[in-house]
Amino acid sequence: MSPPGFRRLALAVALVLTAGGAGAAEPIAADWPEPARKVAAAIAEKYGPPQEQTATLLIWHRNGPWIRTVVHKVGAEHDFPAKHSDVVEQSLPYKVPLNLFSAVATFNGSVIPDRTRGTLTAYGADEAENVLSLNLARAVVRGELTPEQACEKQVAATQELAEGKTPELAAKLTVEQQQEGDVTDPDTAMILPPGRSR
Protein backbone atom coordinates (compact mmCIF):
# COMPACT_ATOMS: atom_id res chain seq x y z
CA MET A 1 0.00 0.00 0.00
CA SER A 2 1.37 3.45 -0.91
CA PRO A 3 2.26 5.88 1.92
CA PRO A 4 -0.70 8.21 1.12
CA GLY A 5 -3.02 5.19 1.01
CA PHE A 6 -1.65 3.92 4.31
CA ARG A 7 -2.09 7.33 5.97
CA ARG A 8 -5.68 7.53 4.68
CA LEU A 9 -6.46 4.07 6.03
CA ALA A 10 -4.78 4.84 9.37
CA LEU A 11 -6.82 8.01 9.87
CA ALA A 12 -10.07 6.27 8.90
CA VAL A 13 -9.35 3.39 11.29
CA ALA A 14 -8.47 5.78 14.12
CA LEU A 15 -11.65 7.73 13.60
CA VAL A 16 -13.75 4.56 13.38
CA LEU A 17 -12.19 3.17 16.56
CA THR A 18 -12.80 6.43 18.37
CA ALA A 19 -16.40 6.51 17.12
CA GLY A 20 -16.83 3.01 18.52
CA GLY A 21 -15.39 3.97 21.88
CA ALA A 22 -12.20 1.89 21.65
CA GLY A 23 -9.08 3.25 23.31
CA ALA A 24 -7.33 4.43 20.14
CA ALA A 25 -4.78 7.19 20.06
CA GLU A 26 -6.42 10.57 20.45
CA PRO A 27 -7.50 11.70 16.97
CA ILE A 28 -8.97 15.16 16.68
CA ALA A 29 -12.56 13.86 16.79
CA ALA A 30 -12.07 11.85 19.99
CA ASP A 31 -14.00 14.23 22.23
CA TRP A 32 -16.67 15.04 19.65
CA PRO A 33 -20.34 14.09 20.10
CA GLU A 34 -21.23 10.72 18.63
CA PRO A 35 -23.06 11.97 15.47
CA ALA A 36 -20.04 14.05 14.45
CA ARG A 37 -17.53 11.26 15.27
CA LYS A 38 -19.43 8.71 13.20
CA VAL A 39 -19.81 10.93 10.17
CA ALA A 40 -16.17 12.06 10.42
CA ALA A 41 -15.12 8.40 10.28
CA ALA A 42 -17.37 7.72 7.28
CA ILE A 43 -16.13 10.76 5.34
CA ALA A 44 -12.48 9.95 6.15
CA GLU A 45 -12.98 6.35 5.06
CA LYS A 46 -14.46 7.49 1.73
CA TYR A 47 -12.25 10.51 0.93
CA GLY A 48 -9.13 10.07 3.02
CA PRO A 49 -7.80 12.41 5.70
CA PRO A 50 -8.99 16.02 5.77
CA GLN A 51 -6.76 18.72 4.31
CA GLU A 52 -7.50 20.98 7.28
CA GLN A 53 -8.49 20.33 10.85
CA THR A 54 -9.14 22.35 13.95
CA ALA A 55 -10.57 21.46 17.34
CA THR A 56 -14.08 21.88 15.92
CA LEU A 57 -13.82 21.28 12.15
CA LEU A 58 -12.51 18.73 9.65
CA ILE A 59 -12.29 20.10 6.10
CA TRP A 60 -11.87 18.35 2.76
CA HIS A 61 -11.38 20.34 -0.46
CA ARG A 62 -12.37 19.09 -3.92
CA ASN A 63 -13.42 15.66 -2.65
CA GLY A 64 -15.60 13.73 -5.07
CA PRO A 65 -18.24 16.04 -6.53
CA TRP A 66 -17.84 18.54 -3.71
CA ILE A 67 -16.02 21.86 -3.71
CA ARG A 68 -15.77 21.45 0.04
CA THR A 69 -16.89 19.08 2.77
CA VAL A 70 -16.82 20.25 6.38
CA VAL A 71 -17.62 18.06 9.37
CA HIS A 72 -18.54 20.20 12.39
CA LYS A 73 -17.98 19.05 15.95
CA VAL A 74 -21.32 20.62 16.88
CA GLY A 75 -23.99 21.02 14.24
CA ALA A 76 -27.17 23.04 14.19
CA GLU A 77 -30.20 21.22 15.52
CA HIS A 78 -32.67 20.64 12.70
CA ASP A 79 -36.12 19.09 13.07
CA PHE A 80 -36.95 18.50 9.38
CA PRO A 81 -37.78 15.85 8.34
CA ALA A 82 -36.84 14.27 11.67
CA LYS A 83 -34.82 15.61 14.60
CA HIS A 84 -31.09 15.50 13.84
CA SER A 85 -27.93 17.58 14.01
CA ASP A 86 -26.58 19.19 10.82
CA VAL A 87 -22.92 18.22 11.26
CA VAL A 88 -21.91 17.78 7.59
CA GLU A 89 -21.68 20.75 5.24
CA GLN A 90 -21.14 20.00 1.53
CA SER A 91 -21.00 22.51 -1.32
CA LEU A 92 -21.03 22.30 -5.09
CA PRO A 93 -20.94 24.84 -7.90
CA TYR A 94 -24.55 25.58 -8.76
CA LYS A 95 -26.11 28.90 -9.61
CA VAL A 96 -29.64 29.23 -8.23
CA PRO A 97 -31.64 32.01 -9.91
CA LEU A 98 -32.43 34.78 -7.44
CA ASN A 99 -36.17 34.36 -7.87
CA LEU A 100 -35.87 30.76 -6.60
CA PHE A 101 -33.90 31.38 -3.38
CA SER A 102 -37.14 31.54 -1.41
CA ALA A 103 -38.46 28.30 -2.95
CA VAL A 104 -35.26 26.47 -1.96
CA ALA A 105 -35.48 27.89 1.59
CA THR A 106 -39.16 26.93 1.80
CA PHE A 107 -38.27 23.36 0.85
CA ASN A 108 -35.37 22.95 3.30
CA GLY A 109 -33.76 25.62 5.46
CA SER A 110 -30.50 23.67 5.52
CA VAL A 111 -29.96 23.99 1.77
CA ILE A 112 -28.30 27.35 1.13
CA PRO A 113 -27.73 28.99 -2.26
CA ASP A 114 -24.79 31.40 -2.23
CA ARG A 115 -25.01 33.94 -5.04
CA THR A 116 -21.57 35.48 -4.44
CA ARG A 117 -19.70 32.17 -4.48
CA GLY A 118 -21.98 30.46 -7.03
CA THR A 119 -22.56 27.46 -4.78
CA LEU A 120 -25.37 25.39 -3.36
CA THR A 121 -24.60 23.99 0.10
CA ALA A 122 -26.43 21.35 2.07
CA TYR A 123 -26.09 20.85 5.81
CA GLY A 124 -27.21 17.46 7.09
CA ALA A 125 -26.58 14.50 9.35
CA ASP A 126 -24.54 12.63 6.72
CA GLU A 127 -23.58 12.62 3.05
CA ALA A 128 -26.60 10.60 1.89
CA GLU A 129 -28.92 13.15 3.49
CA ASN A 130 -27.06 15.97 1.73
CA VAL A 131 -27.25 14.20 -1.63
CA LEU A 132 -30.98 13.75 -1.10
CA SER A 133 -31.50 17.39 -0.14
CA LEU A 134 -29.49 18.73 -3.07
CA ASN A 135 -31.22 16.46 -5.58
CA LEU A 136 -34.59 17.70 -4.34
CA ALA A 137 -33.43 21.33 -4.35
CA ARG A 138 -32.41 20.87 -7.98
CA ALA A 139 -35.91 19.58 -8.78
CA VAL A 140 -37.40 22.68 -7.13
CA VAL A 141 -35.07 25.00 -9.07
CA ARG A 142 -35.95 23.27 -12.35
CA GLY A 143 -39.69 23.50 -11.63
CA GLU A 144 -40.09 19.72 -11.48
CA LEU A 145 -41.37 19.84 -7.90
CA THR A 146 -42.98 22.48 -5.73
CA PRO A 147 -41.27 23.08 -2.38
CA GLU A 148 -44.14 21.20 -0.71
CA GLN A 149 -43.75 18.19 -3.03
CA ALA A 150 -40.00 18.18 -2.39
CA CYS A 151 -40.69 18.16 1.36
CA GLU A 152 -42.95 15.12 0.97
CA LYS A 153 -40.31 13.29 -1.04
CA GLN A 154 -37.63 14.15 1.53
CA VAL A 155 -39.79 12.72 4.33
CA ALA A 156 -40.43 9.47 2.43
CA ALA A 157 -36.77 9.04 1.41
CA THR A 158 -35.50 9.83 4.92
CA GLN A 159 -37.79 7.13 6.31
CA GLU A 160 -36.22 4.68 3.85
CA LEU A 161 -32.73 5.73 4.95
CA ALA A 162 -33.73 5.15 8.59
CA GLU A 163 -34.83 1.62 7.60
CA GLY A 164 -31.38 0.91 6.14
CA LYS A 165 -32.48 1.31 2.51
CA THR A 166 -30.90 3.71 0.04
CA PRO A 167 -33.57 5.47 -2.00
CA GLU A 168 -32.63 6.45 -5.54
CA LEU A 169 -32.76 10.15 -4.64
CA ALA A 170 -30.05 9.64 -2.01
CA ALA A 171 -27.88 7.18 -3.95
CA LYS A 172 -26.30 9.52 -6.51
CA LEU A 173 -26.00 13.24 -6.95
CA THR A 174 -28.10 14.36 -9.92
CA VAL A 175 -27.25 18.03 -9.58
CA GLU A 176 -25.35 18.58 -12.78
CA GLN A 177 -22.15 20.53 -12.61
CA GLN A 178 -24.05 22.88 -14.87
CA GLN A 179 -21.55 25.66 -15.02
CA GLU A 180 -18.15 24.79 -16.41
CA GLY A 181 -16.92 28.37 -16.15
CA ASP A 182 -16.99 30.84 -13.32
CA VAL A 183 -20.40 30.84 -11.60
CA THR A 184 -19.51 33.38 -8.95
CA ASP A 185 -21.33 36.69 -8.84
CA PRO A 186 -19.20 39.36 -7.17
CA ASP A 187 -22.06 41.85 -7.65
CA THR A 188 -21.66 45.50 -8.65
CA ALA A 189 -19.43 47.97 -6.86
CA MET A 190 -21.46 50.92 -5.58
CA ILE A 191 -18.50 52.68 -3.97
CA LEU A 192 -15.63 53.20 -6.38
CA PRO A 193 -11.99 53.94 -5.51
CA PRO A 194 -11.13 57.65 -5.23
CA GLY A 195 -10.73 59.32 -8.61
CA ARG A 196 -12.88 56.79 -10.49
CA SER A 197 -16.37 57.38 -11.74
CA ARG A 198 -18.96 55.17 -13.36
Order of alpha helices (4+ residues) and beta strands (2+ residues): alpha-alpha-beta-beta-beta-beta-alpha-beta-beta-alpha-alpha-alpha
